């Protein structure tokens, strides 16, 4: 649970006003009978940052506000990512789609092996083909990690939706905007449907459950697909001009 995304409320990330919101989580920790067992300080910071003072500030801020559960970080499986993203007092974990051997080699001897993001699929950019990963490929990596004594968190376990302008983008020489769907070829689809990955994970995780597994939910009901006629109302520059007031004409924005 990275501090930047520990809680979502009213469309805002947890980091907004975090000093005031963190104490709200204090009674929800496992030490007090709640569900929070791990608290992630940062997420893949070692991929782009090296500021140890910053990481220590986050760590100390969590502790000073009453969070007592185990702290973790999550980084990729290269030595520099682990080095740059680590901070004393937080257990290092990994993010990968494959590469259990690399994680085993990079894991400190005194820390547990854990993958905080095991990528069972991937998100899509506009103009790209839909990313898919076979159930056999995914479960092979999961089983390899479990056989090595590791723990796993599936990313994404349940596909979601990027509402509004929350989709974001990457940049690799060009802007790569992410599509509205964040289905990510997940075991539980964006619409709640279950696929072969779900059933493969269910079989592999079953031995770790002390009792009978709950029944598999029914398939979701779907409405019949329909078309909607779009009617031009206003251009984006015109809307920006009306809302912002700084530009006196649409031409100034082009």
C-alpha positions in Angstrom: 0.0 0.0 0.0 2.0 3.0 -1.2 1.5 6.2 0.8 0.5 7.9 -2.5 -2.4 5.5 -3.1 -3.3 4.1 0.3 -6.8 5.6 0.2 -8.9 7.1 -2.6 -11.7 9.4 -1.6 -13.6 12.0 -3.6 -11.3 11.4 -6.6 -8.2 12.5 -4.8 -5.1 10.5 -3.9 -4.2 9.8 -0.3 -1.1 12.0 -0.6 -3.4 15.1 -0.8 -3.6 16.2 2.8 -1.8 13.0 3.9 -0.6 14.4 7.3 -4.2 14.8 8.3 -5.5 11.6 6.9 -2.9 9.1 8.0 -4.2 9.1 11.6 -7.6 8.0 10.3 -5.9 4.7 9.4 -4.3 4.1 12.7 -7.2 2.1 14.2 -7.5 0.1 11.1 -4.1 -1.6 11.5 -3.8 -5.3 12.3 -2.3 -4.4 15.6 -5.7 -3.1 16.5 -7.8 -5.8 14.8 -8.0 -4.1 11.5 -7.1 -5.3 7.9 -4.0 -3.2 7.3 -0.9 -5.4 7.6 1.7 -3.8 5.3 2.2 -0.1 4.5 4.2 0.8 1.4 6.4 3.9 1.7 6.9 4.5 -2.1 6.3 2.8 -5.4 9.1 2.1 -7.9 10.9 5.2 -6.8 14.2 3.5 -7.6 13.2 3.7 -11.3 13.7 7.4 -11.4 14.8 8.8 -8.1 17.8 8.7 -5.7 16.8 11.0 -2.9 17.3 9.0 0.3 16.3 12.0 2.4 12.9 12.0 0.7 12.4 8.3 1.4 13.4 8.7 5.0 11.0 11.6 5.4 8.1 9.5 4.2 9.1 6.6 6.5 9.5 8.8 9.5 6.2 10.6 8.7 4.3 7.3 8.7 5.8 6.2 12.0 5.3 9.5 13.7 1.6 9.5 12.8 0.9 6.2 14.5 1.4 3.6 11.8 3.1 0.6 13.4 2.7 -2.2 10.8 5.5 -3.5 8.6 6.8 -0.9 6.1 7.7 -2.0 2.6 9.0 -0.5 -0.7 8.4 -1.9 -4.2 10.9 -1.7 -7.0 12.0 -3.4 -10.2 14.4 -6.3 -10.5 17.7 -4.4 -11.2 20.4 -3.6 -8.7 20.2 0.1 -9.2 16.4 0.2 -8.9 16.6 -1.7 -5.6 19.5 0.4 -4.3 17.9 3.7 -5.2 14.4 2.7 -3.9 15.4 1.2 -0.6 15.3 2.9 2.8 16.3 1.4 6.1 13.3 0.2 8.1 11.3 -0.8 5.1 11.3 -4.3 3.6 12.1 -4.3 -0.1 9.7 -6.0 -2.4 9.6 -6.4 -6.2 7.5 -5.6 -9.2 7.7 -7.8 -12.3 5.9 -9.9 -14.8 8.6 -12.5 -14.9 12.1 -12.8 -13.4 11.8 -14.6 -10.1 15.4 -15.6 -10.3 16.5 -12.0 -10.4 14.3 -11.1 -7.4 15.8 -14.0 -5.5 19.3 -12.9 -6.3 18.6 -9.2 -5.3 16.7 -10.0 -2.1 18.6 -9.3 1.1 19.2 -12.4 3.2 17.3 -11.0 6.1 14.2 -10.1 4.1 11.2 -12.1 2.9 10.8 -12.7 -0.9 7.7 -10.8 -2.1 6.3 -9.5 -5.4 4.0 -6.6 -4.7 3.0 -6.3 -8.4 3.0 -9.5 -10.4 1.9 -8.2 -13.8 -0.6 -10.7 -15.1 -1.4 -8.4 -18.1 -0.7 -4.8 -19.1 -2.4 -1.6 -19.8 -3.0 -0.3 -23.3 -2.2 3.0 -25.1 -4.3 4.5 -27.8 -3.4 3.1 -31.2 -1.7 -0.1 -29.8 -3.0 -3.7 -29.9 -4.6 -4.9 -26.7 -2.0 -6.5 -24.4 -2.7 -10.0 -23.4 -0.9 -12.7 -21.4 -1.8 -16.3 -21.3 -3.0 -18.0 -18.2 -0.2 -20.6 -18.5 2.5 -17.8 -18.7 1.1 -16.0 -15.7 0.6 -19.0 -13.5 4.0 -20.3 -14.3 5.6 -17.2 -12.8 3.2 -17.3 -9.8 4.1 -21.0 -9.1 7.8 -20.3 -9.5 7.5 -17.5 -6.9 5.5 -19.6 -4.5 8.0 -22.5 -4.9 10.8 -20.2 -4.0 8.9 -19.4 -0.7 7.7 -16.0 -1.9 4.5 -14.0 -1.4 2.6 -12.5 -4.3 0.1 -9.7 -5.0 -1.5 -9.8 -8.4 -1.6 -6.7 -10.5 -4.2 -6.2 -11.7 -6.3 -8.8 -10.0 -9.5 -7.0 -11.1 -9.5 -4.8 -14.2 -10.8 -1.3 -13.8 -11.7 1.9 -15.6 -9.9 5.2 -16.0 -12.7 7.6 -15.5 -12.6 11.2 -16.7 -9.1 12.5 -17.3 -7.4 10.0 -14.9 -6.0 7.7 -17.6 -2.7 9.5 -17.8 0.0 8.8 -20.3 3.6 7.6 -20.8 6.3 9.2 -22.8 8.8 7.2 -24.8 9.9 9.6 -27.5 6.3 10.4 -28.1 3.2 10.9 -25.9 1.5 7.5 -25.3 -1.9 8.2 -23.8 -3.6 5.4 -21.9 -7.0 4.3 -22.9 -10.1 4.6 -20.8 -10.2 0.9 -19.9 -7.8 -0.5 -17.4 -8.9 -4.0 -17.9 -5.2 -5.0 -18.1 -6.2 -8.6 -19.2 -6.8 -9.2 -15.5 -8.1 -12.5 -13.9 -11.3 -10.6 -13.1 -12.2 -8.4 -16.0 -13.3 -4.8 -16.0 -16.9 -6.0 -16.3 -16.5 -8.6 -13.5 -16.2 -11.6 -15.7 -13.8 -14.4 -14.7 -11.3 -15.9 -17.1 -8.8 -18.8 -17.2 -6.3 -16.8 -15.1 -8.8 -16.5 -12.3 -9.4 -20.2 -12.2 -5.7 -21.0 -12.5 -5.0 -18.7 -9.5 -7.8 -20.2 -7.5 -6.3 -23.7 -8.0 -2.8 -22.6 -7.1 -3.9 -20.6 -4.0 -6.3 -23.2 -2.7 -3.7 -25.2 -0.7 -2.9 -22.0 1.3 -6.6 -21.8 2.5 -7.5 -23.6 5.6 -11.1 -24.4 4.6 -13.3 -24.7 1.6 -13.1 -22.0 -0.9 -16.2 -19.8 -1.4 -18.3 -20.5 -4.4 -17.4 -18.9 -7.7 -19.7 -16.0 -8.5 -22.1 -16.1 -11.3 -21.2 -14.5 -14.6 -22.2 -10.8 -14.7 -25.3 -9.9 -16.7 -24.7 -7.6 -19.7 -26.9 -5.2 -21.5 -27.3 -5.5 -25.3 -24.8 -3.3 -27.1 -26.3 -0.2 -28.6 -25.2 2.9 -30.5 -25.5 6.5 -29.5 -25.6 9.4 -32.0 -23.1 12.1 -31.2 -24.1 15.7 -31.8 -21.4 18.4 -32.1 -21.8 21.0 -29.3 -18.5 22.8 -28.9 -14.8 22.4 -29.7 -12.2 21.9 -27.0 -10.5 25.3 -27.6 -13.9 27.0 -27.3 -14.6 25.2 -24.0 -11.1 26.1 -22.7 -11.6 29.7 -23.7 -15.0 29.9 -21.9 -13.7 28.2 -18.8 -10.2 29.8 -18.5 -10.7 33.3 -19.6 -7.0 33.8 -20.3 -7.3 33.3 -24.0 -9.6 35.6 -25.9 -10.1 33.4 -28.9 -9.8 29.8 -29.9 -7.1 30.7 -32.4 -4.8 31.7 -29.5 -4.8 28.1 -28.3 -3.9 26.6 -31.7 
